[in-house]
Amino acid sequence: MSIATRKRTRTLAPGYEHIRPDRPAPRSIGLTIVMVFFALYALLPLFWLFINSTKTYDSLLNSFGLWFSGEFALFDNLAEVVTRDDGIFVQWFANSILYVVLGAGGATIIATLAGYGMAKFTFPGKKAIFAVVLGAIAIPGTALAVPTFLLFSSLSLTDTMLSVIIPSLASPFGFYLMWIFARESVPTEILEAARVDGASELRTFTTISLRLMAPGIVTVLLFQIVGVWNNYFLPLIMLRSEEIFPLPLGLQLWYLEAAGPQALPIYHIIITASVLSILPIIIAFLALQRFWQNGLSVGGVKA
Amino acid sequence: MSNVATARPSARRVKTRWAGLWFTIPFLAVFTFVLILPLLYALYLSLFQNRLVGGNTFVGLDNFARVFTDPLFWEGLGRVSVFFVIQVPIMLLLSLVAALVLDSVRLRGTSFFRIAIFLPFAVPSVVAALLWGFMYGEQFGLVGNINDAFGTEIAVMTQDWFLAAIGNIATWGALGYNMLILYSSLKSIPPELYEAAALDGASSWRVAWNIKLPYLRGAAVIALIFSVIGSFHLFNEPNLLKTLVPNLVSTYYTPNMYAYNLSFVGQQTNYAATITIVMGIVTAIIAYVVQLRGNKEALQ
């Protein structure tokens, strides 16, 4: 909370009476203009994408990019997206959902259990585990993708759905966030009381602790969902069969058909398909603002 | 069991509970399988070479020696270093400005701006690259529109501008995320500091300079480390835009693309593993230096 919103009674030092911290600071037009520029930079490309998903191929090529033009072809484009190549886009969409449910859902469950176990219990080796896992936060997924592929191919796991799901399951950053959430939201006294009552640790976890940790779990889940839904490098390396592609790989495949030597006239289809593939994530972010904004502050400030 | 009685009371209070380990085991299992094992396997691969005569042979550090004398590797590393030195400061500075403006109370619609600027983070890098690739186009993109309207001949997708074009896509995607990390940190500044500053008659510029900026160091270090990783492992944007401008993007455009192409097109898995390890070490060192310097300055 800033000074402007706090009620103050203290008298100001002589000479500073003109400063009135009890009044909100005047709105600044200059600062607002600065932020309008930032917002335009962020939103114009998305606006461009939505506008152009309503155009036919011809008007896409021949009209001004930032406004509607020609016939409103959004529904024709949508129909073409979902029917092209025997409806493979629907398959990709379903695959992405499956990867998100199993990969991001699994990662969140695993991170929640581990964060809770590490925050609320003492056992030998805990410090060593903590040091190793925290060290791994700085290892980027892309650095591990090639070695993981090499390992998986020696195990004949590549080009299967598992090869995308399994690497998504381990999230050191998710673990770290859950550790902080568990430490701060589950009072040790409650656990002790449950033990005195004879409840098993698992029962205490499912009936009491999970509920207390719920806001943190939603935050971690949301970030895992974004990570898996948007993942490109890992599936690119692991997968060859189009029928198990997630959306980003599918979009790339069509893009290669349009921009590559084949030069198929399907740019309008790709743009409409892109809109479809970002909508679920944008809706999730807008709907769950409260959670991820708090989560970011925990991860960003206390690390 | 006679020494139980002499155990320190503090050791008795923190009772060992193996249940904690059971909760942690699933994570440790996947962590080992997808982080530790691939790293060890890559390390193992980097010490071998697959030769026509003799098959898989132990070669010690030969692969590493090859990396250090490989001009293609150095070209890619040089390129991502330039990218890091130029794109990251610009992006972090913009994030900082946005965060400071958001945090000043002198703005209407703070939550709208916060969400709007963050939104590109939710866009998959594939869509971001496609989208900007379209807009950069001189044929039907925005750049084409601008050229038509003003009679200019701006061409973004050229040798001179291509890295900047990639930098813009990366900035667009990450600016809001970094802004929010910095903004959350600003929100945690104790109000007493502001009150003291107001009593001293400090201007808002002085408050920003003397209170807010020093307070942001921790968050800035985190944002910087994520950016180190992002730039040195650059892959998605150049790999996707390659389709539009095949002659601008080589197979070794960034070290990560080089490793990818070596293992998938060239079948040189041992050498690809070596490059991955070298890049991992390079990133770890830079991230470590950033952290060390950031914390040292914070102590002064």
Chai-1 contact restraints between the chains, C-beta under 6 A:
chainA,res_idxA,chainB,res_idxB,connection_type,confidence,min_distance_angstrom,max_distance_angstrom,comment,restraint_id
A,M1,B,P191,contact,1.0,0.0,6.0,A-B,restraint_1
A,S2,B,V105,contact,1.0,0.0,6.0,A-B,restraint_2
A,I3,B,Y194,contact,1.0,0.0,6.0,A-B,restraint_3
A,I3,B,E195,contact,1.0,0.0,6.0,A-B,restraint_4
A,I3,B,A198,contact,1.0,0.0,6.0,A-B,restraint_5
A,A4,B,V105,contact,1.0,0.0,6.0,A-B,restraint_6
A,A13,B,L199,contact,1.0,0.0,6.0,A-B,restraint_7
A,Y16,B,G201,contact,1.0,0.0,6.0,A-B,restraint_8
A,I19,B,A198,contact,1.0,0.0,6.0,A-B,restraint_9
A,P21,B,A198,contact,1.0,0.0,6.0,A-B,restraint_10
A,A25,B,V105,contact,1.0,0.0,6.0,A-B,restraint_11
A,A25,B,R106,contact,1.0,0.0,6.0,A-B,restraint_12
A,R27,B,R106,contact,1.0,0.0,6.0,A-B,restraint_13
A,R27,B,R108,contact,1.0,0.0,6.0,A-B,restraint_14
A,S28,B,R106,contact,1.0,0.0,6.0,A-B,restraint_15
A,L31,B,V101,contact,1.0,0.0,6.0,A-B,restraint_16
A,L31,B,R106,contact,1.0,0.0,6.0,A-B,restraint_17
A,L31,B,L107,contact,1.0,0.0,6.0,A-B,restraint_18
A,T32,B,L107,contact,1.0,0.0,6.0,A-B,restraint_19
A,V34,B,V101,contact,1.0,0.0,6.0,A-B,restraint_20
A,M35,B,V101,contact,1.0,0.0,6.0,A-B,restraint_21
A,M35,B,F113,contact,1.0,0.0,6.0,A-B,restraint_22
A,F38,B,A98,contact,1.0,0.0,6.0,A-B,restraint_23
A,F38,B,I117,contact,1.0,0.0,6.0,A-B,restraint_24
A,A39,B,F113,contact,1.0,0.0,6.0,A-B,restraint_25
A,A39,B,A116,contact,1.0,0.0,6.0,A-B,restraint_26
A,A42,B,A116,contact,1.0,0.0,6.0,A-B,restraint_27
A,A42,B,I117,contact,1.0,0.0,6.0,A-B,restraint_28
A,A42,B,L119,contact,1.0,0.0,6.0,A-B,restraint_29
A,A42,B,P120,contact,1.0,0.0,6.0,A-B,restraint_30
A,L43,B,A116,contact,1.0,0.0,6.0,A-B,restraint_31
A,P45,B,L131,contact,1.0,0.0,6.0,A-B,restraint_32
A,L49,B,L131,contact,1.0,0.0,6.0,A-B,restraint_33
A,L60,B,F140,contact,1.0,0.0,6.0,A-B,restraint_34
A,L61,B,F140,contact,1.0,0.0,6.0,A-B,restraint_35
A,F64,B,N145,contact,1.0,0.0,6.0,A-B,restraint_36
A,G65,B,L142,contact,1.0,0.0,6.0,A-B,restraint_37
A,G65,B,N145,contact,1.0,0.0,6.0,A-B,restraint_38
A,I110,B,P26,contact,1.0,0.0,6.0,A-B,restraint_39
A,I110,B,F27,contact,1.0,0.0,6.0,A-B,restraint_40
A,L113,B,F23,contact,1.0,0.0,6.0,A-B,restraint_41
A,A114,B,T24,contact,1.0,0.0,6.0,A-B,restraint_42
A,A114,B,F27,contact,1.0,0.0,6.0,A-B,restraint_43
A,Y116,B,F23,contact,1.0,0.0,6.0,A-B,restraint_44
A,G117,B,G20,contact,1.0,0.0,6.0,A-B,restraint_45
A,G117,B,F23,contact,1.0,0.0,6.0,A-B,restraint_46
A,G117,B,T24,contact,1.0,0.0,6.0,A-B,restraint_47
A,M118,B,T24,contact,1.0,0.0,6.0,A-B,restraint_48
A,F121,B,R17,contact,1.0,0.0,6.0,A-B,restraint_49
A,F121,B,A19,contact,1.0,0.0,6.0,A-B,restraint_50
A,F121,B,G20,contact,1.0,0.0,6.0,A-B,restraint_51
A,T122,B,V14,contact,1.0,0.0,6.0,A-B,restraint_52
A,T122,B,T16,contact,1.0,0.0,6.0,A-B,restraint_53
A,F123,B,T16,contact,1.0,0.0,6.0,A-B,restraint_54
A,F123,B,W18,contact,1.0,0.0,6.0,A-B,restraint_55
A,F123,B,G20,contact,1.0,0.0,6.0,A-B,restraint_56
A,F123,B,L21,contact,1.0,0.0,6.0,A-B,restraint_57
A,A136,B,L35,contact,1.0,0.0,6.0,A-B,restraint_58
A,A138,B,A287,contact,1.0,0.0,6.0,A-B,restraint_59
A,P140,B,I229,contact,1.0,0.0,6.0,A-B,restraint_60
A,P140,B,H233,contact,1.0,0.0,6.0,A-B,restraint_61
A,T142,B,H233,contact,1.0,0.0,6.0,A-B,restraint_62
A,T142,B,F235,contact,1.0,0.0,6.0,A-B,restraint_63
A,T142,B,N256,contact,1.0,0.0,6.0,A-B,restraint_64
A,A143,B,H233,contact,1.0,0.0,6.0,A-B,restraint_65
A,A143,B,G280,contact,1.0,0.0,6.0,A-B,restraint_66
A,L144,B,P38,contact,1.0,0.0,6.0,A-B,restraint_67
A,V146,B,A259,contact,1.0,0.0,6.0,A-B,restraint_68
A,V146,B,S263,contact,1.0,0.0,6.0,A-B,restraint_69
A,V146,B,A272,contact,1.0,0.0,6.0,A-B,restraint_70
A,V146,B,T276,contact,1.0,0.0,6.0,A-B,restraint_71
A,P147,B,P38,contact,1.0,0.0,6.0,A-B,restraint_72
A,P147,B,Y41,contact,1.0,0.0,6.0,A-B,restraint_73
A,P147,B,A42,contact,1.0,0.0,6.0,A-B,restraint_74
A,P147,B,T276,contact,1.0,0.0,6.0,A-B,restraint_75
A,T148,B,P38,contact,1.0,0.0,6.0,A-B,restraint_76
A,L150,B,T269,contact,1.0,0.0,6.0,A-B,restraint_77
A,L151,B,L37,contact,1.0,0.0,6.0,A-B,restraint_78
A,L151,B,P38,contact,1.0,0.0,6.0,A-B,restraint_79
A,L151,B,Y41,contact,1.0,0.0,6.0,A-B,restraint_80
A,P167,B,V34,contact,1.0,0.0,6.0,A-B,restraint_81
A,L169,B,V30,contact,1.0,0.0,6.0,A-B,restraint_82
A,A170,B,V30,contact,1.0,0.0,6.0,A-B,restraint_83
A,A170,B,F31,contact,1.0,0.0,6.0,A-B,restraint_84
A,A170,B,V34,contact,1.0,0.0,6.0,A-B,restraint_85
A,A170,B,L35,contact,1.0,0.0,6.0,A-B,restraint_86
A,E201,B,A19,contact,1.0,0.0,6.0,A-B,restraint_87
A,N230,B,P124,contact,1.0,0.0,6.0,A-B,restraint_88
A,Y232,B,S125,contact,1.0,0.0,6.0,A-B,restraint_89
A,Y232,B,V126,contact,1.0,0.0,6.0,A-B,restraint_90
A,Y232,B,N236,contact,1.0,0.0,6.0,A-B,restraint_91
A,F233,B,F235,contact,1.0,0.0,6.0,A-B,restraint_92
A,P248,B,P124,contact,1.0,0.0,6.0,A-B,restraint_93
A,P248,B,V126,contact,1.0,0.0,6.0,A-B,restraint_94
A,L251,B,V126,contact,1.0,0.0,6.0,A-B,restraint_95
A,Q252,B,V126,contact,1.0,0.0,6.0,A-B,restraint_96
A,Y255,B,L130,contact,1.0,0.0,6.0,A-B,restraint_97
A,L256,B,T243,contact,1.0,0.0,6.0,A-B,restraint_98
A,A259,B,T243,contact,1.0,0.0,6.0,A-B,restraint_99
A,A259,B,L244,contact,1.0,0.0,6.0,A-B,restraint_100
A,G260,B,T243,contact,1.0,0.0,6.0,A-B,restraint_101
A,S274,B,V127,contact,1.0,0.0,6.0,A-B,restraint_102
A,I278,B,V123,contact,1.0,0.0,6.0,A-B,restraint_103
A,I278,B,V127,contact,1.0,0.0,6.0,A-B,restraint_104
A,I281,B,A122,contact,1.0,0.0,6.0,A-B,restraint_105
A,I282,B,A122,contact,1.0,0.0,6.0,A-B,restraint_106
A,F285,B,A122,contact,1.0,0.0,6.0,A-B,restraint_107
A,L296,B,L180,contact,1.0,0.0,6.0,A-B,restraint_108
A,L296,B,S184,contact,1.0,0.0,6.0,A-B,restraint_109
A,S297,B,S184,contact,1.0,0.0,6.0,A-B,restraint_110
A,G300,B,I181,contact,1.0,0.0,6.0,A-B,restraint_111
A,G300,B,S184,contact,1.0,0.0,6.0,A-B,restraint_112
A,G300,B,A219,contact,1.0,0.0,6.0,A-B,restraint_113
A,V301,B,S184,contact,1.0,0.0,6.0,A-B,restraint_114
A,V301,B,S185,contact,1.0,0.0,6.0,A-B,restraint_115
A,V301,B,S188,contact,1.0,0.0,6.0,A-B,restraint_116
A,A303,B,I222,contact,1.0,0.0,6.0,A-B,restraint_117
